[in-house]
Amino acid sequence: MSQQKTVLILQGGGALGAYQAGVFQTLHQHGTVPDWVIGTSIGAINSALIAGNPPEQRLAQLQAFWNSLAPDAVHRGQFWPWNSMLKNLSTMGILLNGVNGFFKPRPGAAWDIQRTVPLSEAGFYDTSELKATLQQYVDFDYLNQGHMRLSVCAVDLDDGQSVVFDNTKQVITAEHIMASGALPPGFPPVLIDGRAYWDGGVYSNSPLSIFLDEEENEDALCFMVDLWDPTESRPASIADVMTRYKNIQYASRSRELLMMHQKMQNMQRAIRTLTAHLPASARKDKQLQPLMKMGCDHTVNVVHLIMKALPDEQYFKDVDFSASTIQSRWQAGVHDCERALRHKSWLQPLPPHAGLVIHELPQD
């Protein structure tokens, strides 16, 4: 297990992504350095901040980015004269004004949605400022040197298929990260080399498959950080119904995907075990050889962390970038990851047939 690869997988969820930053802070402070970070949407931004900075600057740049989204970043009074009456940064204030350096309202976009517009303006908000923000906090030259592998997920608008941008296969720019977070209809698609891309969460909000579909014959420890909890209580109001629906929608069947991959990985381990018990003559059988190659002998440990909702969270909780909420979510990520590291269940002896082992902590 000392030779295992460490992978960090980050789901999409807007402002909820502060929880992922807290998880990384704990991993960083305990000396756990990912070999590979994979993200979708806000998970892609966090991944770029991690992979796109030297080790000694990663946490500071991650903190600086999230601090830049706090209350004083709101465009006060730009379009809405009553903003000065807001005592605190509210979700409604963000929806009306945007977040400085991230997104801002596109004047008139909501009044005539039938109006023909350029593809780059096909969204209620303008995200052009995000490019400069990413370039400020991410060293793309360092990122593309491949010190840490980075994969981010998007969706090709023209064919509806999932696309993975990877720094081991292409040069990653701010546009690739923006494409992974271009969630419609709020944000417009991002054009790269003539193709248009939307948020990877449109296709799947949990990029676990990117890792499991590619890794072969290598032990791995995977920290999978999800931001939407599909197991919360029943709704008691229409507002609760909307919030609950959104949680289930963006949870993106994480548990189901994990169980499916667990069955596949265990089956591959079983094939390798059975192959080892075949006589030498059978192993030379040309009909059996393709089947034997389907086996593997590596083990993947998945530490699955799911952020529990804060009390009284609403439908638009993923755009609540208020300083107090970001801090609460960040600390929740620190707390949960510290608990996981204390348990270290993935260091226990495993049964010989185990191909993928899921480690989930009960909530406090």
C-alpha positions in Angstrom: 0.0 0.0 0.0 3.0 2.3 0.4 3.2 2.4 -3.4 -0.5 3.4 -3.9 -1.5 6.4 -5.9 -3.5 9.1 -4.1 -6.4 10.6 -5.9 -8.7 13.5 -5.0 -12.1 13.6 -6.7 -14.2 16.8 -6.3 -17.9 17.1 -7.2 -19.6 20.3 -8.5 -21.7 22.5 -6.2 -20.8 26.2 -6.5 -20.3 27.9 -3.1 -20.6 24.5 -1.4 -17.0 23.9 -2.8 -15.6 25.6 0.3 -16.1 22.2 2.0 -13.7 20.7 -0.5 -11.1 23.4 0.3 -11.4 22.4 4.0 -10.8 18.7 3.1 -7.7 19.6 1.1 -6.4 21.8 4.0 -6.5 18.8 6.3 -4.8 16.5 3.8 -2.2 19.1 3.1 -1.4 19.6 6.7 -1.1 15.9 7.3 1.3 15.5 4.4 -1.1 13.7 2.0 -0.2 15.0 -1.4 -2.6 13.9 -4.3 -0.9 12.5 -7.4 -4.1 13.2 -9.4 -6.9 15.7 -8.9 -10.2 15.3 -10.8 -13.0 17.9 -10.7 -16.2 19.1 -12.1 -17.5 22.7 -12.0 -16.4 24.2 -8.6 -14.5 21.0 -8.1 -12.6 21.8 -11.3 -11.7 25.3 -10.0 -10.5 23.8 -6.7 -8.6 21.2 -8.6 -6.8 23.8 -10.7 -5.9 25.8 -7.6 -4.3 22.7 -6.1 -2.5 21.4 -9.2 -1.7 24.8 -10.4 0.5 25.9 -7.5 3.7 24.7 -5.9 3.2 22.7 -2.7 4.1 25.6 -0.4 1.6 28.0 -2.1 -1.4 25.7 -2.6 -3.2 26.3 0.6 -2.6 30.0 0.6 -3.8 30.4 -3.0 -6.9 28.3 -2.3 -7.7 30.5 0.7 -7.0 33.7 -1.2 -9.4 32.6 -4.0 -12.2 31.8 -1.6 -11.6 35.0 0.4 -11.9 37.0 -2.8 -15.5 35.8 -3.1 -16.6 37.2 0.3 -19.0 40.2 0.9 -16.8 43.0 -0.2 -16.6 41.4 -3.6 -20.2 42.2 -4.4 -21.0 44.8 -7.0 -22.8 47.1 -4.6 -25.1 49.6 -6.3 -24.2 48.7 -9.9 -27.7 47.9 -11.0 -29.8 47.9 -7.8 -29.9 51.1 -5.7 -31.3 49.4 -2.6 -28.2 47.3 -2.1 -26.9 49.8 0.5 -29.8 48.7 2.7 -28.5 45.2 2.9 -26.8 44.7 6.2 -25.3 41.4 5.2 -24.4 39.6 2.0 -27.5 37.6 1.2 -28.2 35.0 -1.4 -30.7 37.4 -3.1 -28.0 40.0 -3.2 -25.7 37.7 -5.0 -28.4 36.6 -7.5 -29.1 40.3 -8.2 -25.5 41.5 -8.3 -23.2 38.5 -8.9 -19.8 38.0 -7.3 -16.8 40.2 -8.2 -14.2 38.3 -10.2 -16.6 35.4 -10.8 -19.9 36.4 -12.4 -22.1 39.4 -12.9 -25.6 39.9 -14.2 -26.0 40.4 -17.9 -28.3 43.5 -18.2 -31.6 42.7 -19.8 -30.9 38.9 -20.2 -33.9 38.0 -18.0 -36.4 40.3 -19.7 -36.4 38.7 -23.2 -35.2 35.1 -23.2 -36.4 34.7 -26.8 -34.0 37.3 -28.1 -31.3 35.9 -30.4 -27.9 36.3 -28.8 -24.3 35.2 -29.5 -23.5 31.8 -28.0 -21.0 33.5 -25.6 -23.9 35.6 -24.2 -26.4 32.7 -23.8 -26.6 32.9 -20.1 -28.1 35.2 -17.4 -24.6 36.0 -16.1 -21.4 37.2 -17.6 -18.4 35.0 -16.5 -15.7 36.8 -18.4 -14.1 38.1 -15.2 -13.5 34.6 -14.0 -10.6 34.2 -16.5 -8.5 36.9 -14.9 -9.4 35.6 -11.4 -8.2 32.1 -12.4 -5.0 33.5 -13.9 -4.4 35.4 -10.7 -4.6 32.4 -8.4 -3.5 29.5 -10.7 -0.1 29.3 -12.2 -1.0 27.6 -15.5 2.7 27.3 -16.6 3.3 25.3 -13.4 0.1 23.3 -13.9 1.0 22.2 -17.4 4.5 21.0 -16.3 2.6 18.0 -14.9 3.8 18.1 -11.3 0.3 16.8 -10.4 -2.1 15.3 -12.8 -5.3 17.3 -13.4 -8.5 16.2 -15.1 -11.6 18.4 -15.4 -14.9 17.4 -16.9 -17.2 19.3 -19.3 -20.0 18.6 -21.8 -19.7 19.2 -25.5 -22.7 21.3 -26.3 -22.9 20.1 -29.9 -23.0 16.3 -29.3 -24.0 16.2 -25.6 -21.1 13.9 -24.7 -18.9 14.2 -21.7 -15.4 15.5 -22.3 -12.3 15.3 -20.1 -9.5 17.9 -20.3 -6.3 16.5 -18.9 -2.9 18.2 -18.4 -1.1 15.0 -19.4 -2.8 15.1 -22.8 -3.2 18.8 -23.6 -2.3 22.3 -22.5 -4.9 23.4 -19.9 -5.9 27.1 -19.9 -8.3 29.2 -17.9 -10.9 28.5 -20.5 -10.9 24.8 -19.8 -11.6 25.4 -16.2 -14.3 27.9 -17.0 -15.9 25.4 -19.4 -16.1 22.8 -16.6 -18.1 25.3 -14.5 -20.3 26.9 -17.2 -23.6 25.7 -15.8 -26.7 26.7 -17.9 -28.8 28.7 -18.0 -26.9 30.9 -15.5 -23.6 30.8 -17.3 -23.0 30.8 -21.0 -21.0 28.0 -22.8 -17.3 28.5 -23.2 -15.8 28.3 -26.7 -12.5 26.4 -27.1 -11.0 25.7 -30.5 -14.4 26.2 -32.1 -16.3 23.8 -29.8 -18.8 25.0 -27.1 -18.7 23.5 -23.7 -21.1 23.4 -20.7 -20.6 22.4 -17.0 -19.6 18.8 -16.6 -22.4 18.4 -14.0 -24.9 18.6 -16.9 -23.7 15.0 -17.8 -22.5 13.7 -14.4 -21.7 15.7 -11.3 -19.5 13.0 -9.8 -16.3 12.4 -11.8 -15.4 9.1 -10.1 -15.6 7.2 -13.4 -12.8 9.3 -14.9 -10.4 7.7 -12.5 -11.8 4.1 -12.3 -12.2 3.7 -16.1 -8.5 4.5 -16.7 -6.5 3.2 -13.8 -5.1 -0.3 -14.2 -3.0 -2.6 -12.1 -2.2 0.1 -9.5 -3.3 0.4 -5.9 -5.0 3.7 -5.1 -6.3 5.7 -2.2 -9.1 7.9 -3.4 -10.7 10.8 -1.5 -14.1 11.4 -3.1 -15.6 14.6 -1.8 -19.3 15.2 -2.5 -21.3 18.3 -1.8 -24.9 17.2 -2.1 -26.4 14.9 0.5 -29.3 12.8 -1.0 -30.3 11.4 2.4 -31.7 14.5 4.2 -35.1 14.7 5.9 -38.5 14.9 4.2 -39.6 18.4 3.1 -42.1 20.3 5.2 -42.7 23.2 2.7 -42.6 23.9 -1.0 -39.3 25.6 -0.4 -38.0 22.4 1.2 -39.3 20.4 -1.8 -37.3 22.6 -4.2 -34.2 22.3 -2.0 -34.6 18.5 -1.6 -35.1 18.0 -5.3 -31.9 19.9 -6.1 -29.9 17.9 -3.6 -31.0 14.6 -5.1 -30.5 15.9 -8.7 -26.9 17.0 -8.1 -25.9 14.1 -5.9 -25.7 12.4 -9.3 -26.2 8.9 -8.0 -22.7 8.8 -6.3 -23.6 5.8 -4.1 -25.0 3.9 -7.1 -21.9 4.6 -9.1 -19.7 3.5 -6.3 -21.5 0.2 -5.8 -21.5 -0.5 -9.6 -17.7 0.1 -9.8 -17.2 -2.0 -6.6 -18.9 -5.0 -8.3 -16.8 -4.5 -11.4 -13.5 -4.1 -9.5 -14.3 -7.2 -7.3 -15.1 -9.2 -10.4 -11.8 -8.3 -12.0 -10.0 -9.4 -8.8 -11.9 -12.6 -8.8 -10.9 -13.3 -12.4 -7.2 -12.8 -11.4 -7.6 -15.2 -8.5 -9.3 -17.8 -10.6 -6.6 -17.4 -13.3 -3.9 -18.2 -10.6 -5.6 -21.5 -9.9 -5.7 -22.6 -13.6 -3.2 -25.3 -14.7 -0.4 -24.1 -17.0 -2.0 -25.8 -20.0 -5.2 -23.9 -19.5 -3.4 -20.5 -19.3 -2.0 -21.2 -22.8 -5.5 -21.7 -24.2 -6.0 -18.9 -26.8 -9.7 -18.8 -26.0 -9.1 -18.2 -22.3 -6.3 -15.7 -22.6 -8.6 -12.7 -23.5 -10.7 -13.6 -20.5 -7.7 -13.8 -18.2 -6.5 -10.4 -19.3 -9.8 -8.9 -17.9 -8.5 -9.6 -14.4 -6.5 -7.3 -12.2 -4.9 -7.6 -8.8 -4.9 -4.0 -7.6 -7.1 -2.5 -4.8 -8.8 0.9 -4.8 -9.8 2.4 -1.4 -12.4 5.1 -1.7 -12.8 7.4 1.3 -16.2 8.9 0.6 -16.9 12.3 2.3 -20.3 13.9 1.9 -21.0 17.4 3.2 -24.1 17.6 5.4 -26.3 20.6 4.9 -26.1 23.5 7.3 -29.3 24.3 9.2 -32.0 26.3 7.3 -30.2 26.1 4.0 -32.3 27.1 1.0 -32.6 26.3 -2.7 -29.9 28.7 -3.8 -27.4 27.6 -1.2 -24.9 26.9 -3.9 -24.6 30.6 -4.7 -24.3 31.7 -1.0 -20.7 33.0 -1.0 -21.1 35.0 2.2 -18.0 34.9 4.4 -19.7 33.3 7.3 -21.2 30.5 5.2 -17.9 29.8 3.4 -16.1 29.6 6.7 -18.7 27.2 8.1 -18.4 24.9 5.1 -14.6 25.1 5.1 -14.5 24.1 8.8 -16.9 21.3 8.1 -14.5 19.9 5.5 -11.6 20.2 8.0 -13.6 18.4 10.6 -14.8 15.5 8.5 -11.4 14.9 6.9 -9.7 14.9 10.3 -12.2 12.2 11.5 -11.5 10.2 8.4 -7.7 10.4 8.9 -8.1 9.4 12.5 -10.0 6.2 11.5 -7.6 5.2 8.7 -9.8 2.2 8.0 -8.1 1.8 4.6 -4.9 0.6 6.3 -6.6 -2.5 7.7 -6.0 -5.9 6.1 -8.4 -6.6 3.2 -9.9 -9.8 2.0 -8.1 -11.2 -1.1 -11.2 -10.7 -3.4 -11.5 -6.9 -2.6 -11.0 -4.8 -5.7 -12.7 -1.6 -4.5 -13.4 -0.9 -0.8 -15.7 2.0 0.2 -15.0 3.8 3.5 -17.8 6.1 4.8 -18.0 7.8 8.1 -21.2 8.1 10.1 -22.2 11.7 10.7 -21.6 13.2 14.1 
